[in-house]
């Protein structure tokens, strides 16, 4: 026989489900892309700037002077997201020498210096430039860089080192990539079984294209000279895959202090170059990292409450401008029920996702700040919009629940921990799945 409490809860759930079914459901457009870019600028070689974009075209500044190394330069910063959830950059430390630098960040805003790695090729008189991350299809992590035995005047050629441990602190000795001398700024991507290397010919100043079936070559140049029609005086190629499968290449026309991009469906032919508005003349030699948030899960919009899956008497609510999951019911005070009710609207930063606006403070939204979720006034800037946008996913705990992935920090989810609501890096345990799953229910107020 079922207890009266269980009967009451079951009845309440049926009422909530019925109410939600009658409310409009927003259409989700699938994973929402987010593009993170790290760059040095025309004004500084010792400070890194961070930008991001929803479309790989219109970039906004997240933070100027986001990272300054303890010594030397930070040219050519290349960024990845590693399996531990941290962002890592590798960068050129100086005009001469045989080191490359590494730094790490949990949020891509605040960076911590890790180490300089001595690659051991050319000593103090050589030059080691333009390191770029490359993660192979087998999961191995490499840094591809250009080195010259005769300093800045010498002929560069590309080499690679490979991480030998999970925290990227130990590396192999350098291995020549098999590209002839006088090439610099190698950027490698892989499609199927083919490696594509886009790199600068130091004599002609054209960006050329070589392919191979092994990272160590042999490489065949399939695009030389002005093969793409972009002209010369170019450097710093960097590629990113767009959601529709096309590739976008960025490059720096450094003599004119202008930045461009061009698109391709097959990496063999590209369209005309287009100037990168807003960054041309400012940013230098950057890389762009694409991350996706959410899936095809649609979330009911309008006035809603979010009930915890593993504590079904608790709802997400704000209290003293911080977010918690706390017991709230129809018998709670009007103010408590209002604090646990939000208007679900199209995401402030991406309309394929969602933002949660307070019903009792209509210009305040849930957002994360240092990964703690709070209720803040909408400042109208891009940073606030990103931090207040969450993308729907099928609930990690299953059972028809919904989980919410941070748009600005993919891989981090809205979850409660000690009943405080945070956005935390996803782990594979059941406890996290339960803490990060909610039932989108009829409004309590």
ZAMARGU-4260 file (C-alpha; in steps of 0.2 Angstrom, whole numbers, plus 5000, padded with zeros to 4 digits):
<rodrens>
0) 5000/5000/5000 | 5007/5017/4996 | 5009/5030/5010 | 4998/5046/5010 | 5014/5056/5007
5) 5019/5046/4991 | 5001/5048/4985 | 5002/5067/4987 | 5019/5068/4979 | 5013/5057/4964
10) 4997/5068/4962 | 5008/5084/4963 | 5019/5078/4950 | 5005/5073/4938 | 4998/5091/4940
15) 5015/5099/4937 | 5017/5087/4921 | 5000/5092/4915 | 5003/5111/4917 | 5020/5110/4908
20) 5012/5101/4894 | 5001/5115/4890 | 5015/5128/4890 | 5025/5133/4874 | 5041/5124/4871
25) 5055/5133/4863 | 5063/5124/4848 | 5081/5120/4851 | 5093/5121/4836 | 5105/5108/4842
30) 5122/5112/4850 | 5126/5130/4852 | 5144/5134/4846 | 5156/5146/4856 | 5172/5152/4849
35) 5187/5157/4861 | 5201/5166/4854 | 5218/5171/4862 | 5229/5184/4854 | 5243/5196/4856
40) 5241/5213/4849 | 5249/5226/4839 | 5251/5236/4855 | 5259/5223/4866 | 5269/5207/4864
45) 5269/5204/4883 | 5250/5204/4887 | 5238/5191/4880 | 5220/5197/4875 | 5205/5185/4876
50) 5190/5186/4864 | 5175/5176/4860 | 5161/5174/4847 | 5145/5165/4844 | 5148/5164/4825
55) 5167/5164/4822 | 5166/5181/4814 | 5160/5194/4827 | 5172/5193/4841 | 5170/5203/4858
60) 5184/5206/4870 | 5182/5196/4886 | 5198/5203/4894 | 5212/5214/4890 | 5229/5209/4897
65) 5222/5193/4903 | 5239/5185/4905 | 5257/5192/4907 | 5271/5179/4908 | 5284/5181/4923
70) 5297/5186/4910 | 5299/5187/4891 | 5285/5189/4878 | 5269/5181/4874 | 5268/5180/4856
75) 5257/5168/4846 | 5247/5161/4860 | 5238/5145/4855 | 5224/5138/4866 | 5216/5121/4869
80) 5204/5113/4881 | 5212/5098/4889 | 5203/5082/4896 | 5205/5089/4914 | 5193/5104/4910
85) 5207/5117/4910 | 5212/5128/4896 | 5230/5128/4891 | 5240/5140/4881 | 5257/5138/4873
90) 5267/5153/4867 | 5283/5160/4860 | 5293/5166/4874 | 5306/5177/4865 | 5314/5182/4849
95) 5328/5171/4852 | 5331/5155/4863 | 5325/5137/4864 | 5310/5138/4875 | 5291/5139/4873
100) 5279/5144/4887 | 5264/5136/4895 | 5250/5143/4906 | 5233/5137/4912 | 5216/5143/4916
105) 5199/5136/4923 | 5189/5150/4916 | 5200/5157/4901 | 5200/5174/4910 | 5212/5171/4924
110) 5228/5162/4919 | 5242/5155/4929 | 5260/5152/4922 | 5265/5134/4922 | 5282/5132/4915
115) 5294/5136/4901 | 5299/5120/4891 | 5317/5120/4884 | 5315/5110/4867 | 5334/5109/4866
120) 5337/5112/4848 | 5346/5128/4845 | 5352/5136/4862 | 5352/5154/4865 | 5357/5159/4848
125) 5343/5151/4839 | 5324/5155/4838 | 5309/5145/4843 | 5293/5152/4837 | 5274/5150/4834
130) 5270/5134/4844 | 5253/5127/4840 | 5243/5114/4849 | 5238/5098/4838 | 5227/5084/4846
135) 5228/5069/4835 | 5213/5057/4832 | 5221/5044/4843 | 5220/5057/4858 | 5239/5061/4858
140) 5243/5079/4861 | 5257/5088/4852 | 5264/5105/4850 | 5271/5110/4833 | 5283/5124/4832
145) 5295/5132/4821 | 5314/5133/4825 | 5329/5141/4817 | 5347/5137/4820 | 5353/5155/4816
150) 5341/5166/4826 | 5328/5178/4818 | 5338/5178/4801 | 5339/5160/4799 | 5328/5147/4790
155) 5314/5140/4800 | 5307/5123/4799 | 5293/5114/4809 | 5296/5102/4823 | 5284/5093/4835
160) 5285/5087/4853 | 5272/5075/4861 | 5265/5075/4878 | 5270/5060/4888 | 5259/5062/4903
165) 5241/5068/4907 | 5245/5085/4914 | 5255/5091/4899 | 5271/5093/4910 | 5282/5081/4901
170) 5287/5080/4883 | 5297/5070/4870 | 5312/5077/4862 | 5309/5087/4846 | 5305/5077/4830
175) 5307/5086/4813 | 5290/5086/4804 | 5298/5083/4787 | 5295/5100/4779 | 5309/5108/4770
180) 5318/5123/4778 | 5311/5141/4775 | 5294/5137/4782 | 5286/5144/4797 | 5269/5145/4807
185) 5263/5127/4804 | 5245/5124/4808 | 5239/5106/4806 | 5222/5099/4806 | 5216/5081/4801
190) 5202/5075/4791 | 5199/5056/4789 | 5217/5049/4787 | 5224/5065/4779 | 5234/5078/4789
195) 5233/5096/4782 | 5247/5108/4785 | 5245/5126/4782 | 5261/5136/4784 | 5270/5152/4778
200) 5284/5151/4765 | 5297/5163/4772 | 5303/5168/4755 | 5287/5171/4745 | 5277/5176/4761
205) 5262/5165/4754 | 5252/5153/4765 | 5254/5136/4757 | 5246/5120/4759 | 5254/5102/4761
210) 5246/5085/4765 | 5252/5069/4772 | 5246/5052/4779 | 5257/5053/4794 | 5261/5068/4805
215) 5280/5065/4801 | 5277/5065/4783 | 5282/5064/4769 | 5272/5080/4765 | 5266/5084/4747
220) 5263/5102/4743 | 5246/5104/4735 | 5244/5122/4736 | 5259/5134/4733 | 5262/5152/4728
225) 5246/5161/4726 | 5236/5145/4725 | 5221/5152/4735 | 5221/5170/4728 | 5224/5179/4745
230) 5240/5187/4740 | 5257/5188/4749 | 5263/5196/4765 | 5253/5183/4776 | 5257/5173/4791
235) 5249/5165/4806 | 5236/5153/4798 | 5224/5146/4810 | 5209/5135/4806 | 5193/5130/4815
240) 5178/5119/4809 | 5161/5127/4808 | 5145/5118/4813 | 5140/5116/4795 | 5156/5106/4791
245) 5165/5120/4782 | 5183/5125/4788 | 5188/5143/4791 | 5206/5149/4790 | 5212/5165/4798
250) 5228/5174/4794 | 5237/5190/4797 | 5242/5202/4784 | 5255/5209/4796 | 5263/5222/4785
255) 5247/5231/4783 | 5241/5226/4801 | 5225/5218/4794 | 5217/5202/4798 | 5207/5191/4786
260) 5197/5174/4785 | 5192/5163/4771 | 5180/5148/4771 | 5182/5131/4762 | 5171/5115/4761
265) 5186/5103/4757 | 5202/5112/4763 | 5207/5111/4744 | 5199/5127/4738 | 5194/5142/4748
270) 5184/5157/4745 | 5190/5175/4744 | 5197/5183/4760 | 5186/5194/4771 | 5193/5206/4783
275) 5189/5202/4801 | 5179/5217/4807 | 5183/5224/4824 | 5200/5214/4826 | 5209/5219/4810
280) 5223/5231/4815 | 5222/5226/4833 | 5224/5207/4835 | 5240/5197/4830 | 5243/5179/4827
285) 5229/5170/4836 | 5220/5153/4837 | 5202/5150/4838 | 5195/5136/4849 | 5177/5130/4845
290) 5167/5122/4859 | 5148/5117/4858 | 5136/5118/4872 | 5119/5109/4874 | 5111/5097/4862
295) 5094/5096/4854 | 5084/5097/4870 | 5071/5110/4870 | 5066/5118/4887 | 5048/5125/4890
300) 5049/5144/4890 | 5039/5156/4900 | 5036/5156/4919 | 5044/5140/4927 | 5052/5133/4942
305) 5066/5120/4942 | 5064/5106/4954 | 5079/5096/4960 | 5079/5078/4954 | 5088/5070/4969
310) 5079/5081/4982 | 5061/5083/4974 | 5055/5094/4988 | 5069/5107/4984 | 5068/5120/4970
315) 5081/5131/4963 | 5079/5148/4970 | 5088/5164/4974 | 5091/5171/4992 | 5101/5186/4996
320) 5106/5186/4977 | 5114/5169/4978 | 5106/5153/4971 | 5102/5138/4981 | 5091/5122/4980
325) 5079/5124/4995 | 5063/5117/5001 | 5049/5127/4993 | 5030/5122/4991 | 5013/5129/4988
330) 5012/5132/5007 | 5028/5143/5007 | 5027/5161/5008 | 5024/5171/4993 | 5041/5179/4992
335) 5049/5161/4994 | 5039/5155/4979 | 5043/5170/4969 | 5061/5168/4972 | 5059/5150/4965
340) 5051/5156/4950 | 5059/5162/4934 | 5054/5167/4917 | 5063/5156/4904 | 5068/5166/4889
345) 5079/5164/4874 | 5097/5165/4879 | 5105/5182/4880 | 5120/5177/4871 | 5113/5163/4860
350) 5095/5161/4856 | 5097/5142/4854 | 5100/5142/4873 | 5091/5150/4888 | 5092/5163/4901
355) 5082/5163/4918 | 5075/5180/4923 | 5068/5183/4940 | 5049/5186/4941 | 5051/5197/4956
360) 5066/5207/4950 | 5063/5207/4931 | 5080/5215/4926 | 5089/5202/4936 | 5095/5185/4929
365) 5104/5170/4935 | 5122/5170/4930 | 5138/5162/4936 | 5152/5173/4943 | 5168/5163/4948
370) 5157/5148/4945 | 5145/5152/4959 | 5127/5155/4952 | 5119/5172/4958 | 5106/5184/4953
375) 5113/5199/4946 | 5106/5214/4936 | 5108/5213/4918 | 5122/5225/4913 | 5119/5223/4895
380) 5137/5219/4890 | 5143/5203/4881 | 5151/5195/4896 | 5135/5196/4907 | 5125/5189/4892
385) 5137/5174/4891 | 5138/5170/4909 | 5118/5171/4910 | 5116/5159/4896 | 5113/5140/4898
390) 5110/5127/4885 | 5098/5113/4887 | 5103/5095/4887 | 5094/5078/4890 | 5095/5076/4909
395) 5111/5068/4915 | 5101/5058/4927 | 5088/5052/4914 | 5070/5050/4918 | 5064/5065/4907
400) 5075/5077/4917 | 5084/5092/4910 | 5102/5097/4913 | 5109/5115/4909 | 5126/5117/4901
405) 5135/5134/4903 | 5136/5143/4886 | 5151/5152/4891 | 5160/5137/4898 | 5155/5122/4889
410) 5158/5106/4899 | 5152/5115/4915 | 5134/5112/4921 | 5122/5120/4932 | 5122/5109/4948
415) 5120/5110/4967 | 5133/5106/4979 | 5130/5107/4997 | 5113/5114/4991 | 5123/5129/4984
420) 5121/5131/4965 | 5137/5132/4954 | 5143/5128/4937 | 5155/5114/4938 | 5165/5103/4927
425) 5156/5088/4923 | 5162/5072/4931 | 5156/5054/4926 | 5149/5049/4943 | 5131/5047/4947
430) 5131/5060/4961 | 5136/5074/4949 | 5122/5068/4936 | 5109/5069/4950 | 5115/5086/4956
435) 5115/5093/4938 | 5097/5087/4934 | 5081/5096/4936 | 5063/5095/4932 | 5056/5110/4923
440) 5039/5112/4931 | 5025/5124/4932 | 5028/5140/4941 | 5027/5140/4960 | 5022/5159/4959
</rodrens>
